[in-house]
């Protein structure tokens, strides 16, 4: 009887080790998802590592419920977005009274290089996206990551048609906002 209990405990231990190895391997293959999602939702760079760690922890806790017939990346995006959005909401509640100075106010004017201009355009895009709601941020992140509308729909629980419509509206809003911002910069002599 003792031998049977010992063998059963060994099987459980081996099973746990195999499960852990499988999780670590899958997490390693898809770690960029954690970083991308955390980057989009973390306003405070000090919170970035905490959010990445929390995503990994929540994924591990949920790994027993992962349906292996489905894409791991889809499952990971869902967890990452849920964790990041929760952290974003908590940070928003904490920072309602703190208003950071815009980097452009602090910078001293200098002739822009190509790299500076590209960085400025990326910063502009990031600032425009930062103004979006949680769902639209997730849509942009998944779209820019090259996911199809069907995959985005599955991750976010929307219809494929709804995803396409929302992405088109987001593109229009980005285009409109960037034109408006360019006009303001030009009228203030910041061109």
N, C-alpha and C positions, 0 to 999 in steps of 0.2 A: 504494500500500500504506500509506504514512504517513497519507494522508487517511482511509482506512478505520479505522485504529487510533485516530486523533484523534476521528472520529465515534463510535466505540464508547465511548471514554473520556467523551465528552460525554454520551452516553446514560446511562452508569452514573452520572455526576455528577448529571444531571438526575433520574434515578430516585432516587438517594439524597436529593436535596433534596426531592423530592415525598414520599418516605417520611417524612422528618423532619418536613415540614410537616403531614402527616396525623397523625403521632404527637402533635405538639405540640397540634394542634387537638383531638384526642380526649382528651388528658390535661387540657387546659383545661376541657373539658366535664364531665369526671369527677373533677376534683381534690378534690372533697369526700370521695370515697372514701378518698383518701390520709390526709386530716386525721382523719376519723372513726376509721379503723383505728389510726392512730398514737396518737390520744387514748386509746383503750381499752387499748392494750398498753404504753404508756410510763408507767412509774411515775415516772421522773425527767424532769421537764419540760425539763431541759437536753438530753435525748436526743431530744425530740420532732422538732426540725428535722432532726436527723441521720437519723431513721427515715423521715421524709417524703422526704428526698433519696435515701435508699437505695432506697425503693420506686420512685421515679421512674427511678432508674438501672437497677434490675433490670427494670423494665417496658421501658425502651428496649432493653436488651440482648436481651430476649426478643421484641421486637416483630416480628422477622423470622419467628417461629414462630406468631404470632397468626393464628388461623383467622377470616377476615373474615365467614364465614357464621354465626359465633356472636356473642353480645352482648359488646361491649367491656367493659361494666361487670362482667360475670361474670368475664371474664378478668382484669380489673384487681383485683377483690376477691381472687381466688386469689393473685395475686402479692403484693398488699399484706398479706394475712394471713400468707403464708409468711415474708415479710421481717420483719413485726412480731413474729411468734411467735419467730423466731430471735433477734431483738434482746431480746425479753422473757426468753428463756431465758438469754441471756448476762448480762443485767442481774441476773437472779435469782441466778446463780452469783457475780457480783461483790458483791452486797449481802446475802449471807446473814448476815454478822456485824453489819450496820448495821440498827438498828431505829429508824425515825423516830417522833418524838413525835406523838401524835394531836392534830390541830388543836383538838379540843374541850377538851383538857387545858389548852391555852395561852389559850384565849379567856376573857374576863371575862364573867360573866353579865350580860345586859342584856335588857330586855323585847324579845321578837322582833317584828319587823315582818312583814308578809306576804311581802315579798321575802326577808327573812332565813329565814323558815320554808320557803319554796319552795327556797331555796338549801340549807338543811339537809336537806330531803327528797331533793334531787338528790344531795347529797354522800353521804347514807345509801345511796341506790340505787347510786351509783358504788362505794362501799366494799363493798357486798354483792356486786356483780358482780366486783369486783377479787379476791374470794376464789374465784371460779370457776376451773375448769381452762381451758386454751387453747381447746378445742373449744366449751365452753359460752359462753365470752366471744364467740367468733365467731358462734355462733347468736344470742345476744342482740343483738349489733351488727347483724347482717343482718336480724333480725326487727324491731328498732326502726327500721330504715331503710326498712321497708315492703316488703321483698322477700317474694314468695310462698314457700310451702314448697318448691315445685318449683325455684325459682331458688336457694334456699338449699341444697337437695339437690345441685344441679348444681355449685355453687361448692365445697361441702365434700366432695363425693364420697360422700354418704349417700343412703339411700332417702328418698322423700317421707314415708313412714310413720314412719321413724326420726326425721326432723326434727320432725314433729308431736308425737310422743311426748316427745322431749327438750324441746321448747319448753313443753309442758304441765307436765313435771316441774320445769323451771326456774321457771315461774310459781308453782307450789306451794311450791318452796323459797324463793323471794323473799318470798312472802306469809308463810310460816312464820317466816323469819328476821326480817322486819320486825316481826311481832307479838311475837316473843321479845325483840327489842331495845326495843320500846316498853314492854313489861312491865318490863324491867330499868331503863329510864330512869324509869318511874313509881315503881318501888319505891325508887329512890335519890333521889326528889324532884326529878328533873330535868325534869319535865313541862313 
